[in-house]
Amino acid sequence: MDASTAVSADALRTVHERFAASPEAHPGVRSLVADSWRRCAASGVRLDGQRLPPLRTTPEEVAAYRRAHPLAPVLPLFRELLGAGAADDGHVFAVGDADGTLLWVEGDSATVRRAERMHFTEGAVWSEAQAGTNAPGTALELERAVQIVTGEHYSCAVHPWSCAAAPVRDPGTGRILGVVDLSGGGTIATPPALAAVRAAALAAEAELARTPPATLLGADTGVRLTALGRDSAVLEYGGQVHHLSPRHSEIVVALALQSRGVQGDRLAVDLSERELSASTLRAEMTRLRAVLGPDLLGSRPYALLRPVHSDFAEVASLLAQGRVNRALARYAGPLLPRSDAPAVVEQRRALEQQLRGAVLAGPDAGLLRRWVDAAWGTDDADAWLALARRLPGGSAQRAAAAARARALDGERAIPQQVGRHAAVLQRSRS
């Protein structure tokens, strides 16, 4: 930290109290910190330290997630560069993922226990939006190394601490993989501490560049996603088959529909008509990443990092090519039929309308018969009528199809008649 911009601990307490009373006023701290405080206020983070960062996963989920995380191979390097010094000097070093979830927290045992009391521990989310201004979260927010000292932390619970952190990038793509941090007392509020985390991040990136990627099981590096006609999608990748929960199915389908990735606020809208909090979404993404692994599920923005071959995209492609027969054969039913996630509902309706329209507009009675024989087409009066018109005149099949169409039309007319009668009664009473 530049000495010319340093503020004493007493002065920081004063400006923190002033900001708490009047958030719209300039807080009188470094611009980096002032901007962060404003972001935290807009996100609803508490200044008083009464709400600690959430613990998003169980220890078992954290362990599984860490094993697959791309920073796991460089953990020995971090221990060599930062671990011994942290243990000797009464500090901790931490490694987190790209969302700010802490994966490893190690160092002086007494300091580790102190850190745990404010939820600076494995599985806790230290993004700015969850923990307020802090080195790991703000480094991820700004995508560069930062140092935060004592009262510069947004939450009062973290005021006894100082920290320095730097993001770690994938040397091949430049994508942020996570963050490395030093936290502790006064010696962390010095230029050498910031230099140490910068050097550790650069050393990790160099090591990752020299390390060949893990060999995937199977020759296909893409993802196979099956979601038609089922409430829980099946995802196949790297020789493994994942049977996803209904919510994870919705997330994966939504990401498959956004091949370039999607920001968290947009994904929340895609998943629920009701307000879905950022913390709830992050928790779900953390659990999903523990299942799929970070080499498949990326963040900032959220994205599937391998080509996705889905059954619903295949049906849409076949329809675009005019191959209606093949599209109907591939169509196993509506997309996640019980889901009410807006992105899924929109895609489900669009695909069904396209396929139904192509079947009803075509001359093939066989396709129409397959449509009305399926669970999703059996009550389609228009399809039964179209089938009747394509069958030979005077045939028993034509008569049966026409009768079914009339019956369905009659059932459809009853609610309309009830509605008209109710309106007449209402007018007569008024």
Secondary structure, DSSP 8 states (H G I E B T S, - for coil): --GGG---HHHHHHHHHHHHH-TTS--SS-HHHHHHHHHHHHHT--SSS-S---B-S-HHHHHHHHHHSTTGGGHHHHIIIIIHHHHHHT-EEEEEETTSBEEEEEE-HHHHHHHHHTT-STTBB-SHHHH-S-HHHHHHHHTS-EEEEGGGSSSGGGTT-EEEEEEEE-TTT--EEEEEEEEESGGGSSHHHHHHHHHHHHHHHHHHHHS-----SSS--SEEEE-BT-SS-EEEETTEEEE--HHHHHHHHHHHH-TT-B-HHHHHHHH-SS---HHHHHHHHHHHHHHH-TTTEETTTBEE-S-EEEHHHHHHHHHHTT-HHHHHHH--SSBSTT---HHHHHHHHHHHHHHHHHHHHSS-HHHHHHHHHSTTTTT-HHHHHHHHHHS-TT-HHHHHHHHHHHHHHHHHHHHHHHHHHHHHHHHHH-
